[in-house]
Amino acid sequence: MILGIDVGGTHTDAVLIDHFAVLKKAKVLTDERNLVTSLLSVTKALVDESTVHQLERVVLSTTISTNAIVQNKVDRVGMLLVSGPGLPPALYDVRQDTCFMSGYINHRGMEIVGIDRIEAARMRDRFRSEGILHVGIVGKFSTRNPRQEIELREIVRDKFRHVSLGHRMSGHLNFPRRIATTYLNEAIWDLYHRFVKEVLHFVHARGINVPIYILKADGGTFDISQSVDFPVQTILSGPAASIMGILTTTGCNSDAIALDIGGTTTDIAVFADGVPLFEPFGVTIEGHKTLIRGLRTRSIGVGGDSVVRLREGRLSVGPERDGPAAAFGGPFPTPTDAMIVLGMTGIGDPDKAAAAIIPLADALQCPIGEAARAIFRETCLQIAGHVRDFVEEINNQPVYTIHEMLDGKRLNPRRLYVVGGPAGLLAPELGGLLDCEAHVPVHAEVANAIGAALARTTAEMTLLADTEQRTLTICEEGLQTAIPPGFTMEEVVRIGSEKLRKKVLKMGAAEEDLEIEVVEAQEFNMVRECYTTGKNIRVKVQIKPGCIADLKRGDALCR
């Protein structure tokens, strides 16, 4: 049995799955001040004393990291950057708590200028005097040689709650993106660390003694205890869960649009020939361009509980959410209230819903039913408009899926999949607006929890071989070993595949889920004075994102 839980901003959903069939499902309001209460409440309906010992694993997805960044509820981070020569510091998008340090590792991984330990100690003391408890350390070419990042960490680590190193975030060289990724990792570390402690407390309270996983932005999972050092990997975990949920509950094999409509936001995703689109160089969140590989999604501030107002005589839906719908005691009218007034759903208190919409109807000088219909229509129009913009943006760029780049591909989606609480109510209207055949998958209201439950463990690894220096560097692990001068591309791929296999098995992956693929393989000759002196070999291997073994998309859960 697998327990899947999605901790959303509005609701916490859970499913209990056995042999790829949903046995039970539950939904409760999320208590952001006490997540353990929500977790205990939602699982109480699913797991009892007779089934708790049959669990094989628990998988969670969460919006906690994303929401903290979007709402700017993050900690101050002191950034120590070792940039060396090149672009001046003024051209980097950095914050006030950033110091550019002496030292330089060149593009070959050779140390040209050493770290100034007195300068490093001075910056350490300055950060502490200003109350900063978190530090990020990034060197421009640390993926080629992490020595200086490690040295700086040893100087400062005892004075701070946690330190993040750039070379551990990604094997890509992009210095500005690695700065942003390291900063975000440290900015949300405390918040995420508390979340993990609450989850583990919940597991203990329920007597659960199985592996616990968390969903990443790429739609894969990793062990929740290991995730503490890399909370930035869990940004956009919620949207990734909805995509994986649609993969496991439909037989999609064409271009399609996927919508997850929640209480606060709507997440938009697009499929090319039935495969989710991917951000191969890193997702962007609140202007931060990161190196976190993730599924390509867009979140908009339109949901069932979005505040409805009149702005300059016109209806406006969202992006604010101020509590639940008026029908459930909230202070403002919402699309949910409009659907209740229209008789589309029997939830909540219809009198409270009507009372909230009456002032809007009076201002629009129309009957209350007409005002409710206008709110419903405006909600769908806003969502459809964002979908069209997203598809157009994608069609103006190279199209990447989780498997490959589709050269010259132009998306023309004619199918629409809608999940989330109000999916069945909104899908027909949205399908008409987008000229798509609308589908509401089975278990649509808990699709995120299903997607999290059935996602496989993923990871990537970048290797750099320099046969002239006779070194092999495994970037994300910060490891460097000696190699012979005749080292080949095939040997790098072999070592990378072996190391990645061991890494993901340690992360909790099942042997049958290890679908390893080479996503980058480059080789360059190095020439000095007209003679070839060696080769520079770069290889990136990954576990392909997807569903756990034995589950063919749509076959197990679409019935």
C-alpha positions in Angstrom: 0.0 0.0 0.0 1.1 3.6 -0.7 -0.1 6.7 1.1 0.0 9.8 -1.0 -0.5 13.3 0.6 -0.7 16.7 -1.0 -0.3 19.6 1.4 -1.8 22.5 -0.4 -2.4 26.1 0.6 -6.1 25.5 1.0 -6.7 21.8 1.4 -4.6 18.7 2.4 -5.6 15.7 0.2 -4.6 12.1 0.7 -5.2 8.8 -1.0 -4.5 5.2 -0.1 -3.4 3.1 -3.0 -3.1 -0.7 -3.2 -2.0 -2.5 -6.4 -2.5 0.7 -8.3 -6.2 1.1 -7.2 -7.4 3.9 -5.0 -8.9 2.3 -1.9 -9.7 5.5 0.0 -9.4 9.2 -0.4 -9.8 12.2 1.9 -9.7 16.0 1.9 -9.4 18.4 4.9 -8.6 22.1 5.3 -4.9 22.9 5.7 -4.0 24.4 9.1 -0.8 26.3 8.2 -0.1 27.0 11.8 -0.1 23.3 12.7 0.4 21.0 9.7 0.6 18.0 12.0 -3.1 18.5 12.8 -4.0 18.5 9.1 -1.8 15.4 8.4 -3.2 13.5 11.3 -6.8 14.4 10.3 -6.5 13.5 6.7 -4.9 10.1 7.3 -7.2 9.2 10.2 -9.9 8.5 7.6 -7.5 6.3 5.5 -5.2 4.4 7.8 -6.2 2.5 10.8 -4.5 0.0 13.1 -5.2 -2.9 10.7 -3.7 -1.2 7.6 -0.9 1.0 9.0 1.5 -2.1 9.0 0.6 -2.8 5.3 2.0 0.5 4.1 5.1 0.3 1.9 5.8 4.0 1.5 4.4 7.5 2.1 4.9 10.3 -0.5 4.1 14.0 0.1 3.9 17.0 -2.2 3.8 20.5 -0.7 3.5 24.1 -1.6 5.3 25.3 1.5 8.5 26.2 -0.2 6.8 27.9 -3.2 4.5 29.9 -1.0 7.3 31.1 1.2 9.2 32.5 -1.8 6.1 33.9 -3.5 5.0 35.6 -0.3 8.6 36.7 0.6 8.4 34.9 3.9 12.1 34.0 3.8 15.2 34.4 6.0 18.1 36.8 5.3 21.0 35.0 3.7 24.6 36.2 3.7 26.1 35.3 0.3 29.9 34.8 -0.2 30.7 34.8 -3.9 34.0 33.9 -5.5 33.7 35.3 -9.0 37.3 35.9 -10.0 37.9 38.0 -13.2 35.3 38.6 -15.8 32.0 40.4 -15.5 32.0 43.1 -12.8 30.0 42.4 -9.6 27.6 45.2 -10.5 26.2 43.2 -13.4 25.1 40.3 -11.1 21.6 40.4 -9.6 22.6 40.3 -5.9 21.2 41.6 -2.6 22.6 43.8 0.1 23.9 40.8 2.1 26.4 39.8 -0.6 30.1 39.9 -0.4 32.5 39.3 -3.3 35.5 37.4 -2.0 39.1 37.1 -3.1 40.1 33.8 -4.8 39.7 32.3 -8.2 39.3 28.8 -9.7 39.6 28.9 -13.5 37.4 27.1 -16.1 39.7 24.1 -16.0 39.3 23.7 -12.2 42.8 25.0 -11.4 43.2 27.3 -8.4 44.8 30.6 -9.6 44.2 32.8 -6.5 43.7 31.3 -3.0 41.1 32.3 -0.4 41.9 35.2 1.9 41.1 33.6 5.3 41.3 36.9 7.2 38.8 38.5 4.8 36.5 35.4 5.1 36.6 35.7 8.9 35.8 39.4 8.7 32.7 38.7 6.5 31.7 35.9 8.9 31.8 38.3 11.9 29.9 41.0 10.0 27.1 38.7 9.1 26.7 37.5 12.7 26.7 41.0 14.0 23.8 41.8 11.7 21.8 38.8 12.9 22.2 36.8 9.8 21.9 33.0 10.5 22.2 31.6 7.0 25.0 31.7 4.5 25.3 30.7 0.8 28.8 30.2 -0.8 29.2 30.1 -4.6 32.3 30.0 -6.7 32.1 30.7 -10.5 33.8 27.5 -11.5 33.2 25.4 -8.3 31.6 22.6 -10.3 35.0 22.1 -11.8 36.7 22.2 -8.4 34.7 22.8 -5.2 37.8 23.4 -3.0 37.3 27.1 -2.3 33.6 26.7 -1.5 34.5 24.0 1.0 37.4 26.0 2.5 35.1 29.0 3.0 32.5 26.7 4.7 35.0 25.5 7.1 35.9 29.0 8.1 32.3 30.2 8.7 30.2 27.1 9.5 30.3 27.1 13.3 28.7 30.6 13.5 25.5 29.9 11.5 22.5 27.6 11.5 23.2 26.3 8.0 25.4 26.8 5.0 24.6 26.0 1.4 27.3 25.4 -1.3 26.7 26.2 -4.9 28.4 23.1 -6.4 25.9 20.9 -4.5 22.9 22.6 -6.1 23.7 21.7 -9.8 26.5 20.6 -12.1 25.6 23.4 -14.6 28.1 26.3 -14.9 25.6 29.1 -15.1 27.0 31.4 -12.3 24.0 33.8 -11.9 21.5 30.9 -11.8 23.7 29.0 -9.3 23.7 32.1 -7.1 19.9 32.4 -7.2 19.5 28.6 -6.5 21.9 28.7 -3.5 20.3 31.8 -2.1 16.8 30.3 -2.3 17.9 27.0 -0.8 19.2 28.8 2.3 16.4 31.4 2.5 13.8 28.7 3.0 16.0 26.2 4.9 14.6 26.9 8.4 10.9 26.9 7.3 11.4 23.6 5.4 13.4 22.1 8.2 10.5 22.7 10.6 8.1 21.2 8.0 10.1 18.0 7.8 10.3 17.8 11.6 6.5 18.1 11.8 6.1 15.4 9.1 8.4 13.0 11.0 6.5 13.8 14.2 3.2 12.9 12.4 4.7 9.7 11.1 5.8 8.7 14.6 2.4 9.6 16.1 0.6 7.4 13.5 3.0 4.5 14.1 4.2 4.5 10.5 7.6 2.9 10.0 8.2 3.0 6.2 10.2 5.2 3.8 8.9 8.8 3.6 9.4 10.7 0.3 8.8 14.2 -0.9 8.0 15.3 -4.5 10.5 17.5 -6.4 9.9 20.1 -9.2 10.8 17.5 -11.8 8.0 15.2 -10.8 10.3 12.8 -9.1 10.7 12.0 -5.4 13.6 11.7 -2.9 13.8 10.7 0.8 12.4 13.4 3.0 15.3 13.2 5.5 17.8 13.8 2.7 15.7 16.6 1.3 16.5 18.8 4.4 19.7 20.0 2.8 18.1 20.7 -0.5 14.7 22.3 0.1 14.9 24.4 -3.1 14.4 21.1 -4.9 10.8 21.1 -3.6 9.7 24.4 -5.2 6.8 23.9 -7.5 6.2 20.5 -5.9 2.4 21.1 -6.0 2.1 21.7 -9.7 4.4 18.8 -10.4 2.1 16.6 -8.4 -0.9 17.6 -10.5 0.9 16.7 -13.7 2.0 13.3 -12.4 -1.6 12.8 -11.2 -2.9 13.4 -14.7 -0.3 11.1 -16.2 -1.5 8.3 -13.9 -5.2 8.8 -14.4 -5.5 9.4 -18.2 -4.3 7.8 -21.4 -3.2 11.1 -22.9 -1.1 10.6 -26.0 -1.6 13.9 -27.8 -1.0 17.6 -27.3 -3.1 18.6 -24.4 -3.7 21.3 -21.7 -3.8 20.3 -18.0 -5.4 22.5 -15.4 -5.3 22.0 -11.6 -7.9 24.4 -10.1 -7.5 24.9 -6.4 -8.9 27.3 -3.8 -6.1 29.8 -4.2 -4.5 29.2 -7.6 -4.8 27.5 -10.9 -1.8 25.6 -12.2 -1.4 25.3 -16.0 0.7 22.6 -17.7 1.0 21.5 -21.3 1.6 18.0 -22.8 3.3 17.5 -26.2 2.3 14.1 -27.7 1.2 13.0 -24.2 4.5 13.9 -22.5 4.8 16.8 -20.0 7.0 19.8 -21.0 10.2 20.4 -19.1 12.4 23.3 -18.0 15.8 21.8 -18.8 17.9 24.7 -17.7 15.9 25.5 -14.5 12.6 26.9 -13.4 12.0 30.5 -12.6 10.1 31.6 -9.5 9.3 35.2 -8.5 12.0 36.5 -10.9 14.7 34.0 -9.5 16.1 32.1 -12.4 17.3 28.8 -10.9 19.1 25.7 -11.9 16.3 23.4 -10.5 15.2 21.2 -13.4 11.4 21.0 -13.3 8.2 20.4 -15.2 7.1 23.5 -17.1 4.1 25.0 -15.3 2.5 28.3 -14.7 0.5 29.3 -11.6 -2.1 32.1 -11.7 -4.0 33.7 -8.8 -7.4 32.5 -9.8 -9.1 29.8 -7.8 -12.4 28.8 -6.2 -11.9 31.0 -3.2 -10.4 34.0 -5.0 -11.8 37.3 -3.9 -14.3 38.8 -6.4 -14.5 42.6 -6.6 -15.7 45.4 -8.9 -12.8 47.4 -10.3 -13.9 50.5 -12.4 -17.3 48.9 -13.0 -15.9 45.5 -14.1 -15.7 42.2 -12.3 -12.3 41.1 -11.1 -11.4 37.7 -9.8 -8.3 37.3 -7.7 -5.4 37.2 -7.4 -6.1 37.6 -3.6 -7.6 35.0 -1.4 -8.8 36.1 2.0 -10.1 32.9 3.7 -12.7 30.5 2.5 -15.8 31.3 0.3 -18.6 33.3 1.9 -20.7 30.2 2.0 -18.2 28.8 4.5 -17.9 31.9 6.6 -15.4 33.9 4.5 -15.5 37.7 4.3 -15.8 38.1 0.5 -17.7 36.7 -2.5 -15.9 34.1 -4.5 -16.4 32.0 -7.6 -17.4 29.1 -5.3 -20.2 31.3 -4.0 -21.3 32.1 -7.5 -21.5 28.3 -8.4 -23.5 27.7 -5.2 -26.0 30.5 -6.2 -26.3 29.0 -9.7 -27.2 25.6 -8.2 -24.1 23.9 -9.7 -23.1 22.5 -6.3 -24.8 21.8 -3.0 -21.9 22.6 -0.7 -21.8 25.4 1.9 -24.5 27.7 3.1 -26.5 29.0 0.0 -27.9 31.9 2.0 -24.4 33.2 2.9 -23.3 32.8 -0.7 -26.3 34.8 -1.9 -25.8 37.5 0.7 -22.2 38.0 -0.4 -23.1 38.4 -4.1 -26.1 40.7 -3.6 -23.9 43.9 -3.3 -22.2 43.0 -6.6 -25.6 42.4 -8.3 -26.8 45.8 -7.0 -23.7 47.5 -8.3 -24.1 45.8 -11.7 -27.8 46.5 -11.7 -28.8 43.0 -12.5 -30.5 40.0 -10.7 -28.4 38.0 -8.4 -28.4 34.9 -10.7 -27.1 37.0 -13.6 -24.4 38.4 -11.3 -23.4 34.9 -10.3 -23.3 33.8 -13.9 -21.1 36.8 -14.8 -18.7 35.8 -12.0 -18.5 32.2 -13.2 -17.9 33.4 -16.8 -15.2 35.9 -15.8 -13.4 33.2 -13.8 -13.3 30.9 -16.8 -12.3 33.8 -19.2 -9.3 34.7 -17.0 -8.1 31.1 -16.8 -8.6 30.6 -20.6 -6.7 33.8 -21.3 -3.7 32.7 -19.3 -3.7 29.3 -21.0 -3.6 30.9 -24.4 -0.8 33.2 -23.4 1.2 30.2 -22.0 0.8 28.1 -25.1 1.8 31.0 -27.3 4.9 31.6 -25.2 5.8 27.9 -25.5 5.4 27.9 -29.3 7.8 30.8 -29.5 10.6 28.8 -27.9 12.2 25.4 -28.3 9.9 22.7 -26.9 11.5 20.4 -24.3 9.7 17.4 -22.8 10.9 15.2 -19.9 12.4 12.9 -22.6 13.9 15.1 -25.3 13.8 18.4 -27.2 11.2 18.3 -30.0 12.9 20.2 -32.9 10.4 22.4 -34.8 7.4 21.2 -32.7 4.4 23.5 -32.6 1.8 22.7 -30.0 -1.9 22.5 -31.1 -3.7 21.1 -28.0 -7.3 19.9 -28.6 -7.8 18.0 -25.3 -8.2 19.6 -21.9 -7.7 17.8 -18.6 -9.0 19.5 -15.5 -8.4 18.3 -11.9 -9.0 19.9 -8.5 -12.1 20.4 -6.3 -14.2 22.4 -8.8 -12.9 20.6 -11.9 -16.2 19.0 -12.9 -18.0 22.4 -12.7 -15.6 24.5 -14.7 -14.4 21.9 -17.3 -17.2 22.2 -19.8 -17.1 26.0 -19.9 -13.3 26.0 -20.2 -13.4 23.4 -22.9 -15.7 25.6 -25.0 -13.5 28.7 -24.5 -10.3 26.9 -25.5 -11.9 24.9 -28.3 -10.8 21.7 -26.6 -12.5 18.4 -25.7 -12.7 18.6 -21.9 -12.1 15.6 -19.6 -12.3 15.3 -15.8 -10.2 12.3 -14.8 -11.4 9.8 -12.2 -10.4 11.0 -8.7 -9.8 14.5 -10.1 -10.3 16.1 -6.6 -7.3 14.3 -5.2 -5.2 14.0 -8.4 -2.2 15.7 -6.7 -2.0 13.1 -4.0 -2.2 10.3 -6.6 0.5 11.9 -8.6 2.8 12.2 -5.6 2.1 8.6 -4.5 3.0 7.1 -7.9 6.1 9.2 -8.9 9.4 7.5 -9.1 12.6 8.6 -7.4 14.8 10.8 -9.7 18.2 12.4 -9.7 20.9 13.7 -12.0 24.7 13.7 -12.0 27.2 15.7 -14.0 30.8 14.4 -14.7 33.7 16.3 -16.1 36.9 14.5 -17.2 40.1 16.4 -18.0 42.6 13.9 -19.4 45.4 16.5 -19.4 45.1 17.2 -15.7 44.1 13.5 -15.3 41.1 14.4 -13.1 37.4 13.3 -13.0 35.0 15.6 -11.2 31.5 14.6 -10.1 30.1 18.1 -9.7 27.0 17.7 -7.5 28.8 15.4 -5.1 31.9 17.6 -4.9 34.1 14.5 -5.6 37.4 14.5 -7.6 39.5 11.4 -8.5 42.5 10.6 -10.7 42.1 9.1 -14.2 44.6 7.9 -16.8 45.4 10.1 -19.8 43.6 7.7 -22.2 40.2 8.0 -20.4 37.3 7.8 -22.8 33.7 9.1 -23.1 32.4 5.5 -22.7 34.2 5.2 -19.3 32.8 8.5 -18.1 29.3 7.3 -19.0 29.8 4.0 -17.3 31.1 5.6 -14.1 28.3 8.2 -14.1 25.7 5.5 -14.5 27.1 3.4 -11.7 27.4 6.3 -9.4 23.9 7.6 -10.2 22.5 4.1 -9.6 24.1 3.9 -6.2 22.9 7.4 -5.3 19.2 6.9 -6.1 19.1 3.5 -4.4 20.4 5.3 -1.3 17.7 7.9 -1.9 15.1 5.1 -1.7 14.5 4.2 -5.3 13.4 0.7 -6.3 15.8 -1.2 -8.6 13.0 -1.6 -11.2 12.6 2.2 -11.5 16.2 2.9 -12.5 15.6 4.1 -16.1 19.0 5.8 -16.6 19.6 8.0 -19.6 22.4 10.1 -20.9 21.1 13.6 -21.5 24.4 15.3 -22.4 27.7 13.9 -23.8 30.3 16.3 -25.2 34.0 15.9 -25.9 36.6 18.5 -26.9 40.3 18.3 -27.7 42.6 20.6 -25.8 45.4 22.0 -27.9 48.7 23.7 -26.9 51.2 25.0 -29.4 49.5 23.0 -32.3 49.5 19.7 -30.3 46.6 17.9 -28.7 47.4 17.7 -25.0 44.2 16.0 -23.8 40.4 15.9 -23.9 37.7 17.7 -21.9 34.7 15.3 -21.6 31.4 16.4 -20.1 28.6 13.9 -19.4 25.2 14.3 -17.6 23.1 11.3 -16.7 19.7 11.2 -15.1 16.9 8.9 -13.9 14.1 9.7 -16.3 11.1 11.3 -14.5 7.9 9.2 -14.7 5.7 6.8 -12.8 6.9 3.9 -10.7 7.4 0.6 -12.5 4.5 -1.6 -13.6 2.2 1.3 -14.0 1.3 2.1 -17.6 -0.1 5.6 -17.9 -3.8 5.6 -17.5 -4.2 1.8 -17.5 -4.4 1.4 -13.7 -6.4 4.4 -12.5 -8.5 5.6 -15.4 -11.2 3.0 -14.9 
